Amino acid sequence: MSIAANRAAFERLKFRTRVLVDVSHRSQQTTIFNHTYSSPFGIAPVGISAISAYRGDIALATAAMDENIPAIMSGSSLIPMETVQAAAPRTWFQAYLPGDVRTGFSLPLRPSLRLAMDGISHPRWLLGTFARTLIHHGMSHFENSFATRGAPMLSASAVRDTTGRDHLSWSDIASIRQRWSGNLVIKGILHADDARRAVAIGTDGIIVSNHGGRQLDGAVEPLSVLPQICDAVGDKTVVMMDSGIRRGGDVLKALALGAQFVFAGRPFMYAAAVGGASGVRHAIGLLRDEVDRNMAMLGTVAIREIGRAILA
Ligand SMILES: Cc1cc2nc3c(=O)[nH]c(=O)nc-3n(C[C@H](O)[C@H](O)[C@H](O)COP(=O)(O)O)c2cc1C
Protein backbone atom coordinates (compact mmCIF):
# COMPACT_ATOMS: atom_id res chain seq x y z
CA MET A 1 0.00 0.00 0.00
CA SER A 2 2.61 2.58 1.02
CA ILE A 3 4.84 1.69 -1.89
CA ALA A 4 2.03 2.55 -4.35
CA ALA A 5 1.06 5.65 -2.35
CA ASN A 6 4.64 6.92 -2.59
CA ARG A 7 4.32 6.99 -6.37
CA ALA A 8 0.74 8.25 -6.45
CA ALA A 9 1.73 11.30 -4.39
CA PHE A 10 4.19 12.34 -7.09
CA GLU A 11 1.72 11.65 -9.87
CA ARG A 12 -0.89 13.94 -8.31
CA LEU A 13 1.38 16.98 -8.61
CA LYS A 14 1.51 18.87 -11.90
CA PHE A 15 4.00 21.39 -13.24
CA ARG A 16 3.38 24.78 -14.79
CA THR A 17 5.96 25.36 -17.48
CA ARG A 18 7.33 28.78 -18.44
CA VAL A 19 8.32 29.79 -21.92
CA LEU A 20 10.99 31.96 -23.50
CA VAL A 21 13.20 32.22 -20.43
CA ASP A 22 16.93 32.17 -21.21
CA VAL A 23 17.99 29.07 -19.30
CA SER A 24 21.20 28.41 -21.19
CA HIS A 25 23.36 28.91 -18.08
CA ARG A 26 21.33 26.63 -15.76
CA SER A 27 22.96 24.44 -13.10
CA GLN A 28 21.61 21.82 -10.73
CA GLN A 29 24.57 21.98 -8.34
CA THR A 30 23.43 21.83 -4.72
CA THR A 31 25.39 22.51 -1.54
CA ILE A 32 24.58 20.66 1.67
CA PHE A 33 26.85 20.02 4.64
CA ASN A 34 29.51 22.27 3.13
CA HIS A 35 29.89 20.19 -0.02
CA THR A 36 28.70 21.18 -3.45
CA TYR A 37 27.19 18.15 -5.17
CA SER A 38 26.60 17.99 -8.92
CA SER A 39 22.91 17.17 -8.48
CA PRO A 40 20.27 17.53 -5.76
CA PHE A 41 19.91 13.76 -5.36
CA GLY A 42 21.87 10.88 -3.88
CA ILE A 43 21.75 7.13 -3.29
CA ALA A 44 19.71 5.90 -0.30
CA PRO A 45 21.08 3.12 1.94
CA VAL A 46 20.15 -0.36 0.73
CA GLY A 47 20.93 -3.25 3.06
CA ILE A 48 22.72 -6.40 1.89
CA SER A 49 23.25 -4.79 -1.51
CA ALA A 50 26.25 -7.05 -2.10
CA ILE A 51 23.84 -9.97 -2.42
CA SER A 52 21.96 -8.41 -5.33
CA ALA A 53 24.94 -6.80 -7.06
CA TYR A 54 28.56 -7.95 -7.01
CA ARG A 55 30.31 -5.86 -4.31
CA GLY A 56 27.13 -3.74 -4.36
CA ASP A 57 28.11 -1.21 -1.68
CA ILE A 58 31.36 -0.45 -3.50
CA ALA A 59 29.64 -0.22 -6.90
CA LEU A 60 27.11 2.28 -5.52
CA ALA A 61 29.60 4.31 -3.51
CA THR A 62 32.26 4.62 -6.23
CA ALA A 63 29.72 5.52 -8.92
CA ALA A 64 28.32 8.21 -6.62
CA MET A 65 31.82 9.53 -5.93
CA ASP A 66 32.67 9.62 -9.65
CA GLU A 67 29.46 11.55 -10.34
CA ASN A 68 29.85 13.78 -7.28
CA ILE A 69 26.61 12.83 -5.56
CA PRO A 70 26.32 11.35 -2.04
CA ALA A 71 25.80 7.63 -1.42
CA ILE A 72 24.65 6.36 1.96
CA MET A 73 26.04 2.97 2.91
CA SER A 74 23.68 0.77 4.96
CA GLY A 75 24.74 -0.49 8.37
CA SER A 76 23.15 -3.77 7.33
CA SER A 77 25.81 -4.40 4.72
CA LEU A 78 28.10 -7.29 3.84
CA ILE A 79 31.27 -5.28 3.23
CA PRO A 80 33.20 -3.60 6.06
CA MET A 81 32.70 0.15 6.11
CA GLU A 82 36.48 0.63 6.08
CA THR A 83 36.66 -1.08 2.67
CA VAL A 84 33.89 1.08 1.23
CA GLN A 85 35.38 4.21 2.75
CA ALA A 86 38.79 3.44 1.23
CA ALA A 87 37.20 3.06 -2.21
CA ALA A 88 34.92 6.10 -1.88
CA PRO A 89 35.99 8.39 0.97
CA ARG A 90 32.99 10.72 1.08
CA THR A 91 30.40 7.94 1.54
CA TRP A 92 27.80 8.54 4.25
CA PHE A 93 27.04 5.77 6.75
CA GLN A 94 23.59 4.74 8.00
CA ALA A 95 23.99 3.22 11.45
CA TYR A 96 21.66 0.62 12.84
CA LEU A 97 21.92 0.99 16.59
CA PRO A 98 22.17 -2.40 18.26
CA GLY A 99 20.05 -1.59 21.31
CA ASP A 100 21.72 -3.00 24.39
CA VAL A 101 22.97 -6.36 23.14
CA ARG A 102 26.08 -7.42 21.32
CA THR A 103 24.96 -10.64 19.69
CA GLY A 104 24.95 -11.09 15.94
CA PHE A 105 22.33 -9.43 13.76
CA SER A 106 21.34 -11.57 10.83
CA LEU A 107 18.86 -11.94 8.07
CA PRO A 108 20.36 -15.19 6.83
CA LEU A 109 19.41 -17.00 3.69
CA ARG A 110 18.52 -20.54 4.80
CA PRO A 111 19.96 -23.31 2.63
CA SER A 112 16.96 -25.04 1.04
CA LEU A 113 15.84 -26.67 -2.16
CA ARG A 114 13.85 -23.59 -3.03
CA LEU A 115 16.85 -21.31 -2.52
CA ALA A 116 18.93 -23.63 -4.70
CA MET A 117 16.25 -23.55 -7.43
CA ASP A 118 16.09 -19.76 -7.19
CA GLY A 119 19.84 -19.60 -7.69
CA ILE A 120 19.92 -22.07 -10.57
CA SER A 121 17.09 -20.29 -12.35
CA HIS A 122 19.01 -16.99 -12.14
CA PRO A 123 22.37 -18.03 -13.59
CA ARG A 124 23.59 -14.50 -14.21
CA TRP A 125 23.15 -13.63 -10.53
CA LEU A 126 24.44 -17.06 -9.39
CA LEU A 127 27.70 -16.74 -11.32
CA GLY A 128 28.11 -12.96 -11.58
CA THR A 129 27.28 -12.05 -8.00
CA PHE A 130 26.97 -14.99 -5.63
CA ALA A 131 29.71 -17.36 -6.88
CA ARG A 132 32.00 -14.45 -7.78
CA THR A 133 31.71 -13.09 -4.24
CA LEU A 134 32.27 -16.51 -2.72
CA ILE A 135 35.37 -17.18 -4.82
CA HIS A 136 37.02 -13.77 -4.34
CA HIS A 137 35.88 -12.77 -0.86
CA GLY A 138 34.52 -15.89 0.88
CA MET A 139 31.12 -16.15 2.53
CA SER A 140 29.56 -12.72 3.15
CA HIS A 141 28.92 -11.68 6.75
CA PHE A 142 27.05 -8.76 8.27
CA GLU A 143 29.99 -6.45 8.88
CA ASN A 144 28.81 -3.16 10.30
CA SER A 145 26.09 -3.78 12.85
CA PHE A 146 28.33 -4.47 15.82
CA ALA A 147 31.89 -4.01 16.97
CA THR A 148 32.56 -7.63 16.04
CA ARG A 149 31.80 -9.44 12.79
CA GLY A 150 28.14 -10.44 12.43
CA ALA A 151 26.51 -13.65 11.25
CA PRO A 152 27.12 -15.18 7.82
CA MET A 153 24.68 -14.39 5.04
CA LEU A 154 23.90 -18.04 4.35
CA SER A 155 23.22 -19.97 7.50
CA ALA A 156 20.96 -22.78 8.66
CA SER A 157 20.89 -21.62 12.25
CA ALA A 158 21.56 -17.88 12.63
CA VAL A 159 18.51 -15.83 13.52
CA ARG A 160 17.67 -12.21 12.93
CA ASP A 161 18.43 -10.44 16.16
CA THR A 162 17.06 -6.97 16.69
CA THR A 163 16.82 -7.37 20.46
CA GLY A 164 16.90 -4.16 22.40
CA ARG A 165 16.13 -1.81 19.54
CA ASP A 166 12.75 -0.99 21.03
CA HIS A 167 14.61 0.58 23.97
CA LEU A 168 16.13 3.23 21.73
CA SER A 169 14.87 6.72 22.43
CA TRP A 170 15.64 10.38 21.87
CA SER A 171 18.01 10.29 24.84
CA ASP A 172 20.21 7.83 22.90
CA ILE A 173 20.32 10.31 20.04
CA ALA A 174 21.23 13.06 22.50
CA SER A 175 24.13 11.02 23.85
CA ILE A 176 25.31 10.18 20.33
CA ARG A 177 25.15 13.88 19.53
CA GLN A 178 27.43 14.61 22.49
CA ARG A 179 30.02 12.10 21.30
CA TRP A 180 29.82 12.55 17.51
CA SER A 181 31.00 15.87 16.14
CA GLY A 182 30.43 14.95 12.48
CA ASN A 183 27.16 15.44 10.66
CA LEU A 184 24.27 13.59 12.24
CA VAL A 185 21.12 12.92 10.22
CA ILE A 186 17.96 11.09 11.29
CA LYS A 187 16.20 9.09 8.57
CA GLY A 188 12.57 8.06 8.74
CA ILE A 189 10.87 11.21 10.05
CA LEU A 190 7.19 11.57 9.08
CA HIS A 191 5.86 13.81 11.88
CA ALA A 192 6.54 17.53 12.39
CA ASP A 193 6.90 17.00 16.15
CA ASP A 194 9.65 14.44 15.58
CA ALA A 195 11.33 16.86 13.20
CA ARG A 196 11.26 19.56 15.90
CA ARG A 197 12.67 17.09 18.42
CA ALA A 198 15.50 16.17 16.06
CA VAL A 199 16.35 19.86 15.64
CA ALA A 200 16.18 20.48 19.39
CA ILE A 201 18.72 17.69 19.99
CA GLY A 202 21.07 19.29 17.51
CA THR A 203 20.97 16.93 14.55
CA ASP A 204 22.29 18.42 11.34
CA GLY A 205 19.60 17.09 9.05
CA ILE A 206 16.59 14.82 8.67
CA ILE A 207 15.41 12.53 5.91
CA VAL A 208 11.64 12.52 5.58
CA SER A 209 11.04 8.90 4.59
CA ASN A 210 8.84 5.85 4.98
CA HIS A 211 11.86 3.80 3.85
CA GLY A 212 10.34 3.20 0.45
CA GLY A 213 7.18 1.74 1.99
CA ARG A 214 9.12 -1.21 3.41
CA GLN A 215 8.54 -0.77 7.13
CA LEU A 216 5.02 0.06 8.31
CA ASP A 217 2.67 -0.64 5.43
CA GLY A 218 0.08 2.10 5.48
CA ALA A 219 2.58 4.70 6.67
CA VAL A 220 1.90 8.04 5.02
CA GLU A 221 3.81 8.94 1.87
CA PRO A 222 6.66 11.37 2.69
CA LEU A 223 5.73 13.80 -0.08
CA SER A 224 2.40 14.52 1.61
CA VAL A 225 3.91 15.45 4.98
CA LEU A 226 6.94 17.23 3.55
CA PRO A 227 5.33 20.72 3.44
CA GLN A 228 4.28 20.67 7.11
CA ILE A 229 7.69 19.37 8.18
CA CYS A 230 9.44 22.04 6.12
CA ASP A 231 7.17 24.69 7.63
CA ALA A 232 8.17 23.44 11.10
CA VAL A 233 11.95 23.10 10.69
CA GLY A 234 12.93 23.95 7.11
CA ASP A 235 14.87 27.03 8.18
CA LYS A 236 16.63 25.25 11.07
CA THR A 237 17.98 22.05 9.55
CA VAL A 238 18.65 20.34 6.24
CA VAL A 239 15.41 18.64 5.23
CA MET A 240 15.90 15.79 2.78
CA MET A 241 13.40 13.17 1.58
CA ASP A 242 13.17 9.79 -0.14
CA SER A 243 10.58 7.18 -1.12
CA GLY A 244 9.20 6.98 -4.64
CA ILE A 245 11.70 9.13 -6.55
CA ARG A 246 11.92 7.65 -10.04
CA ARG A 247 12.30 10.54 -12.47
CA GLY A 248 13.88 13.95 -12.71
CA GLY A 249 10.43 15.51 -12.35
CA ASP A 250 10.01 13.75 -9.00
CA VAL A 251 13.23 15.32 -7.75
CA LEU A 252 11.95 18.76 -8.66
CA LYS A 253 8.50 18.15 -7.14
CA ALA A 254 10.08 17.23 -3.80
CA LEU A 255 12.34 20.29 -3.93
CA ALA A 256 9.33 22.46 -4.83
CA LEU A 257 7.62 21.31 -1.63
CA GLY A 258 10.61 22.30 0.47
CA ALA A 259 13.16 19.47 0.47
CA GLN A 260 16.75 20.61 0.00
CA PHE A 261 17.88 17.22 -1.27
CA VAL A 262 16.41 13.82 -2.18
CA PHE A 263 17.53 10.20 -2.33
CA ALA A 264 16.46 7.18 -4.38
CA GLY A 265 16.91 3.56 -3.32
CA ARG A 266 15.56 0.93 -5.69
CA PRO A 267 16.45 2.63 -9.00
CA PHE A 268 20.16 2.73 -8.20
CA MET A 269 20.10 -0.74 -6.68
CA TYR A 270 18.56 -2.14 -9.88
CA ALA A 271 21.21 -0.31 -11.89
CA ALA A 272 23.96 -1.86 -9.74
CA ALA A 273 22.46 -5.33 -10.13
CA VAL A 274 22.33 -5.03 -13.92
CA GLY A 275 25.45 -3.04 -14.69
CA GLY A 276 27.64 -2.65 -11.60
CA ALA A 277 29.28 0.74 -11.04
CA SER A 278 28.94 1.74 -14.70
CA GLY A 279 25.24 0.88 -14.57
CA VAL A 280 24.87 3.16 -11.55
CA ARG A 281 26.76 5.96 -13.31
CA HIS A 282 24.40 5.53 -16.26
CA ALA A 283 21.34 5.74 -13.96
CA ILE A 284 22.74 8.88 -12.29
CA GLY A 285 23.23 10.39 -15.75
CA LEU A 286 19.64 9.61 -16.78
CA LEU A 287 18.21 11.24 -13.66
CA ARG A 288 20.55 14.21 -13.96
CA ASP A 289 19.61 14.78 -17.62
CA GLU A 290 15.92 14.69 -16.72
CA VAL A 291 16.41 17.23 -13.93
CA ASP A 292 18.31 19.42 -16.38
CA ARG A 293 15.66 19.25 -19.13
CA ASN A 294 12.82 19.78 -16.70
CA MET A 295 14.53 22.80 -15.14
CA ALA A 296 14.77 24.28 -18.63
CA MET A 297 11.08 23.73 -19.35
CA LEU A 298 10.19 25.25 -16.00
CA GLY A 299 12.22 28.34 -16.82
CA THR A 300 14.65 27.87 -13.93
CA VAL A 301 18.43 28.19 -13.88
CA ALA A 302 19.32 27.23 -10.30
CA ILE A 303 18.05 24.84 -7.65
CA ARG A 304 17.29 27.75 -5.30
CA GLU A 305 14.65 28.89 -7.81
CA ILE A 306 12.71 25.64 -7.43
CA GLY A 307 9.72 26.45 -5.26
CA ARG A 308 5.96 26.09 -5.18
CA ALA A 309 5.67 28.44 -8.16
CA ILE A 310 6.74 25.64 -10.53
CA LEU A 311 3.69 23.58 -9.48
CA ALA A 312 0.18 24.01 -10.85
C1 LIG B 1 16.18 -3.76 -0.70
C2 LIG B 1 16.16 -2.53 0.17
C3 LIG B 1 16.94 -2.51 1.32
C4 LIG B 1 16.92 -1.38 2.15
N1 LIG B 1 17.73 -1.35 3.24
C5 LIG B 1 17.77 -0.24 4.01
C6 LIG B 1 18.67 -0.17 5.10
O1 LIG B 1 19.45 -1.07 5.35
N2 LIG B 1 18.66 0.96 5.85
C7 LIG B 1 17.81 2.02 5.58
O2 LIG B 1 17.84 3.02 6.29
N3 LIG B 1 16.95 1.97 4.55
C8 LIG B 1 16.93 0.87 3.75
N4 LIG B 1 16.10 0.84 2.67
C9 LIG B 1 15.27 2.02 2.37
C10 LIG B 1 16.02 3.00 1.49
O3 LIG B 1 17.08 3.61 2.16
C11 LIG B 1 15.10 4.13 1.01
O4 LIG B 1 14.48 4.75 2.12
C12 LIG B 1 14.04 3.66 0.04
O5 LIG B 1 14.54 2.67 -0.82
C13 LIG B 1 13.55 4.84 -0.75
O6 LIG B 1 12.50 4.50 -1.56
P1 LIG B 1 12.66 4.10 -3.11
O7 LIG B 1 13.21 2.72 -3.15
O8 LIG B 1 11.26 4.19 -3.58
O9 LIG B 1 13.57 5.13 -3.75
C14 LIG B 1 16.11 -0.26 1.81
C15 LIG B 1 15.36 -0.30 0.64
C16 LIG B 1 15.38 -1.40 -0.19
C17 LIG B 1 14.56 -1.40 -1.45
PDBQT file of the ligand as one rigid body, heavy atoms in Angstrom, charges set to zero:
ROOT
HETATM    1  C1  LIG A 401      16.184  -3.759  -0.701  1.00  0.00    +0.000 C 
HETATM    2  C2  LIG A 401      16.163  -2.533   0.170  1.00  0.00    +0.000 A 
HETATM    3  C3  LIG A 401      16.937  -2.509   1.321  1.00  0.00    +0.000 A 
HETATM    4  C4  LIG A 401      16.922  -1.380   2.146  1.00  0.00    +0.000 A 
HETATM    5  N1  LIG A 401      17.731  -1.350   3.237  1.00  0.00    +0.000 NA
HETATM    6  C5  LIG A 401      17.771  -0.241   4.009  1.00  0.00    +0.000 A 
HETATM    7  C6  LIG A 401      18.666  -0.168   5.097  1.00  0.00    +0.000 A 
HETATM    8  O1  LIG A 401      19.451  -1.066   5.349  1.00  0.00    +0.000 OA
HETATM    9  N2  LIG A 401      18.655   0.961   5.851  1.00  0.00    +0.000 N 
HETATM   10  C7  LIG A 401      17.809   2.015   5.582  1.00  0.00    +0.000 A 
HETATM   11  O2  LIG A 401      17.841   3.022   6.287  1.00  0.00    +0.000 OA
HETATM   12  N3  LIG A 401      16.954   1.967   4.553  1.00  0.00    +0.000 NA
HETATM   13  C8  LIG A 401      16.926   0.875   3.752  1.00  0.00    +0.000 A 
HETATM   14  N4  LIG A 401      16.101   0.842   2.671  1.00  0.00    +0.000 N 
HETATM   15  C9  LIG A 401      15.266   2.022   2.375  1.00  0.00    +0.000 C 
HETATM   16  C10 LIG A 401      16.020   2.999   1.489  1.00  0.00    +0.000 C 
HETATM   17  O3  LIG A 401      17.083   3.611   2.163  1.00  0.00    +0.000 OA
HETATM   18  C11 LIG A 401      15.099   4.128   1.009  1.00  0.00    +0.000 C 
HETATM   19  O4  LIG A 401      14.482   4.746   2.122  1.00  0.00    +0.000 OA
HETATM   20  C12 LIG A 401      14.044   3.657   0.044  1.00  0.00    +0.000 C 
HETATM   21  O5  LIG A 401      14.545   2.666  -0.821  1.00  0.00    +0.000 OA
HETATM   22  C13 LIG A 401      13.554   4.842  -0.749  1.00  0.00    +0.000 C 
HETATM   23  O6  LIG A 401      12.496   4.497  -1.557  1.00  0.00    +0.000 OA
HETATM   24  P1  LIG A 401      12.660   4.102  -3.113  1.00  0.00    +0.000 P 
HETATM   25  O7  LIG A 401      13.209   2.724  -3.150  1.00  0.00    +0.000 OA
HETATM   26  O8  LIG A 401      11.258   4.191  -3.577  1.00  0.00    +0.000 OA
HETATM   27  O9  LIG A 401      13.571   5.128  -3.749  1.00  0.00    +0.000 OA
HETATM   28  C14 LIG A 401      16.111  -0.263   1.811  1.00  0.00    +0.000 A 
HETATM   29  C15 LIG A 401      15.356  -0.296   0.638  1.00  0.00    +0.000 A 
HETATM   30  C16 LIG A 401      15.380  -1.404  -0.188  1.00  0.00    +0.000 A 
HETATM   31  C17 LIG A 401      14.558  -1.398  -1.452  1.00  0.00    +0.000 C 
ENDROOT
TORSDOF 0
